[in-house]
Amino acid sequence: MIRGVLTTKAIIIVILAALQGVILAALPMVNYWRTDIEELLSERLNARVAISEVGARLSWTGPYLEALNIVIQRETESLEVRRVQILLDLPATIAAVEPVIGEFVLDEGEFIQHLSDGSEIPDPFTWAQLLTSLHEAIETVGTLKLQNFDVLLGDISLKRLSLEINPGVGVLAKARVVTKDVSFPLEVDWRYATAEKQSHQLRMRTRLQNAPIPMVGLEELSIGLEATSWLTIRDGYPVEGIANITGLAARDQGLSGNLRMRFELTGLYSARASFESLQLELPGLRVTGSGGGFHFDGERLIAQLPAVDLMAEHLAAFLKPFGLDPKLERRLTLNKPALHVSEVRLNWHLEEAPLINAEVDSFEMQAARAIPQIGPVSGELFLHGSRGWFHFHSEAAIFSLPEVFDEPWRDQSITGVLAFSQKDEGLVIKGHDLRVQNNLHNVEGALLLDLSSDREQQIQLEMTVKAGTESLAGFLPSVLDIEVAAFLNRTIEEVSVENGRISYSAPLGANLDQTRGELAMRLPLDSYRFKPLADWPAFIGRAGVVDFANRRARIDFQKSEFGGLFINRAVAWQPSEYGSQINIRGDLTGDASTALQILDTAGLKPNAFGSQIALEGLLKGDVRLEIPIGQRPEGSVFLETQDLLVTWKNLNEPITQVKGRAEYRLNEGLYSDILTGRLLGDPVEARITVLEGETDITGKGRIRSANFLKLAKIGLTEKQLFGSGEWFFSAGVRSGSSFLSLETDGLGIGTALPYPFDKDPDTIGQIKVRLSNEPSGSSLAVKLFEKTRIRGTLDTTPTVLEVITPRIDLIGWATLPSLGTGVGNLSLLLRTEEILLGDIPLAVSETAIKLTPQEFHVSFNGTELAGLVSRVSDAPLSVDLERLVLPKSGKLLDPPREDPLLDYNPGQLSSMNIRISTLFRGDIRYQDFSAVLVSGTSRIDATTLEFDREGQRFKGEFAWAYQDGRAQSALLLRAQGDQLGNILRVNEDDPILEAEDGRFVSNLSWHGSPLGFSVLKSQGTVELSLKKGRFLDLGNSAEVLRLFGILNIDTITRRLRLDFLDLVQPGVAFDGVDAEAKMAGGALIFDPGLTMRGPSASFQLTGRADLINKELEQKL
C-alpha cells in the first residue's frame, strides 16, 4: 500500500507541474490553444491528453484559470480531473510583472494505475531523495489542493483523496483506503526537510472499525483499532518511526489497550521494531509488558512478545457470535484453558511455517467431557506452523479426570510433553513422558486427544502406576458404584502398587453416551491388607493384582495370610449383573483352631465350637462369598480335612484322623458330608449340621468294649465287658444346652457282670445312653437291656442318680472293683424289687447310695433288708443292719453249690465293722450279730465274730484268703453256757435236750469263699461237752424216730445235730456228754468217739459216716 501511495503522489505531482507550466504559458491564449495544449501535454507526459475546455475566470479574489474534464492516459495509468483551478497571486504577479500562482486547486478526479509484478518500490534509504525531489517539483506549483479524488492502485483504492500542499511547510492528505478485505481512513502529514532538520517528518494516522483477523475459524471476527505512526526519513538512513496502536473496544468486546513501538525500515522488505509498551487485550486474550519487538529481513520474521495471557472461557464467549466452531467452543467453555506465557519468540521464514517458542509461566484447564484437568503448570511451548509441543512441569498441581477417577490428585509434581498437530481433519494432541507424582504415588503415561473436525472426537490415556495406601481413593474408577467405591476405601487398609497400568478411551463431545468410555486397569500389588468384613481378619500378602475392565473391579490375591490361615489364592470381583456386590473366591489352608478363632471374632462361630468342641489339625477351604455392599455377606466356605483331631467336652477321648468335607454357609450354618475318623483306633463316621447356632451330629462306629470302658470311665476290666458293637450316636448343641445320645443293639457285646448287666455277645440287648447339659444342670439317662434304667443329674453336689431295675446281685456287685473312682460326690437311689445275695433274693423297696471323695453311704429299706452301710475316709467300712432275712437253708448234706466268689481276691475288700441287729435264717433267729473284719494282702480276717442264738452266745474267728489262684476259708466257732442244748433240735421247733452247762467248739476250713461253704468239702474238728442234763420228751415223734434206728438214712443228719433220741428214752438224765469228731474228705469220723454217761447206764459211739455216699460205719 505504501508503494502505491508514494507512486501515486509522485505521478500526480509531476503531472501537476507539467499542467502548471503549460497553462501558465498558454494563459494569454486561453481556450484558443486548447488543441495545442493537448498535444503539448501529450508529448511532455508521453501520454494521451484530452481537455474539454480551458478558460479564464474572474473572482472576488482575483482572476483564475480553469480547465475542465482533463483526461491523461498512459498504458499503465490514467488520470481524470473534472476541474482544475489556478488562482493568481495578484500582488506577486504585479510585482513580478508575470503571472504568479497563488493557489492550485484540483477538484474531483480519478487516478487509475495498473500495477505489475515488476513494479519497483524505492528502497527506504532513498525515500528521502524521492521526497526531496517531489518537494522541489512542487515548489513551483505553489499551494496545491486536491479534493475528492479516487485513486485505484491495483487491489487498493484510495477513496475521496484530499491533498493540500503548503509550500515551505509540507503536505496534508487524507483518504479512505479500500481493499478487498478492509476499508479504513488514512491521514498523512508530511513535513518537509529543512536546513536545520535534514529529515522529512511523516505522520500517518488511521482508524479501523471492523478489521478482520486472518485466522482459520475466525474469519467472521473483526476488531477496531486506531493507529498512528511518526516516520523520520533521512537520506542514506533507514526510515525510523514510532507507532502507537490503540484498541477500540465497545462494552468489553473487541480489542482494547495500547501498543507503542519504535521501528526502522532497513530495506525495501526489511524492518525491525521494539515495543516500548504493550497492553493489548481481546476478551480472553491479553498481550502485555515492555520490551520485545520484531525483525523482518524480507524472508524471515523474528519477533518477541513480552507476555501473552489466554483465558479461553472469556474468549469463547467473545467469539461465539462470530460463528465459532461448536467443538472448539465446547473445549474453550467447558475445559476453560488458561495460559500465561512470556518471552514469546517468533521465527518465521515466509516460505515455511512459522516457528514460535515461549516460556509458559502458567497453564491450567478444567476437566470436562473426558479431557483431564491439569495445572497450574509451567514450561516451554514450541509451535511450528500447525504443529507444536509443550514441555511442562509443576511441583504443586492438580490432575483430575472425573470420567476415570472420582477424586482429583492434588499437590502433584507433574511433568510431561504435549505434542499437537492441526490439520484439515482436525487437531490431534499427544502427551508423552507424562508423570504425576507425590510422596505417595508415581504415575507415568501417555495421552492422545483426537479433536477431529469431521468425525467423532476421542481421548486415549495410558498410565503406569506406583502407589500406596493413601493414594487409593484417587485411583478408584469413577464408574464404580458409589457403594463399591466406599467399600473399597473402607476395606483396603494397606496397599502398595508396583508397575500398574491404566488404559482409558472415550468419545468426546456433547450428547454422547458416556458409558461408551472404556477403562481398563491392572495394578500389580507387592503388598496389601484387604479387610472386606469388619469383624473378619484382613487378607495380608505381598503378591496380587487389581484389574478393572468392563466397568467392574477384580482383585486377585496370591499367597496371602488371613488371620493365621494361608490363602494360596483369593479373588474378589464385581459380578457383571450386579455392580453393588463383591464376590470372593479363594482357597485357604490352616489350623482348625485358628479358623474357629476367626469365626468367633466374627460372631459366626457355632456355640458348640470352642466351648464344647475343639478342633486341631490342618483344614483346607474353598471360600465362595457374596458381599452385597451395606448388607450381610452371604456364601459358603467348603472345608476339607485329611487328619483332624476333634475333642468334645462330653467325650473324654479325642476323635483322630478325621477326614471329609463340610460346607459352612454364612448366616445359616455348617453342613458336612460323611466325616470319617478314629475313636481310640476304632472307625467312626458322622455328619455335622450347624443351623442357626444349633449343632447336630449323627454318626455311627464299631466300638470295642474296651474302648467304650475308657470313654465312659467305667472301672470294669476287659473280661467283664468284652467284644465290640455297632454304636449309633447323635449329639446336639443348642443355645446354652447340649446332648449326647448313644445307642446299640448290643450284638457282639458281652459282659461278665452280675445281674442285671449280664449278657451274651450273641444275643441282642439294646443299650441307650443320653447325656444332657441344660442351663439348669446336666443329666444322664441310660437304658440297659430293656431291664434297667439309670437317670439323674451330674452337676450337683453330690451327683444324684436313680437306678431302676427289677433286681440286682448285691454280692456280685460288691465284689467288683470300685466303680466310684473319679466319680466325686455321688448320691445313688436304687429302685429295685429285690436284691440278690448270691442266689438268695431279698425284698428291698428302696436303696440309697451316696458317694463322696471321703464318704460312702448305702441305706437299705425293705422287709428283708434294712440298714446302713457307710465308710468315712480310710476308716473301716461300717455295716449296720437292723434286719436281714435269709431264706431257710438247704439240707446239711446237700451237694455243694457253685461258689460265686471263688475267684475273688478278698484283699480288695476293705476292713469293716459289721453289726446286724436281727438276722433270720428261715425260722432261725440270730440276734446281735457283730464282726470285725481286717483286710490284708489277698485276705480278710474276722478277728471278732459274735452272735446270739436261742439265748446262747457264740464267738469265733473267721479267715478268707486267696493264694496261688485259690480261695481258702476257715471258721472257728465257740459257745459255752446252759443254753447250748437249745441248738440241738430234731426239727426247727423244739430242742432235744437241756443241760446245766456246755461247751461247743467248731474249727472248720474249706476251699472257696464263705459263700462256698459245704459240709461235704470242709475239714476240721467239732467238739461238744455237756454236763448234767436230760433228754426232753418230744411225744410221738420220738417213738417214730426209734423205729428207724441207725438204719434210717436221716441218722447221719441226726448225729451231726447231736440227736440221739433214737437211742435213748425221753426224760433220761445224763451226767455228761462228750463228743469229738473230725471232718475230712466228706467223712465224719468219731475219734475218739461220742460218750454219754448217765446215772443208770452209759454208752460210747465210734466209727465214721460217709457224708457224700450217705453210709454209716458205726460201733455202739
Summary of the structure (lengths in Angstrom):
residues: 1116
radius of gyration: 70.7
end to end distance: 192.0
largest distance: 241.9
contacts: 3691
relative contact order: 0.02
helix: 15%
strand: 58%
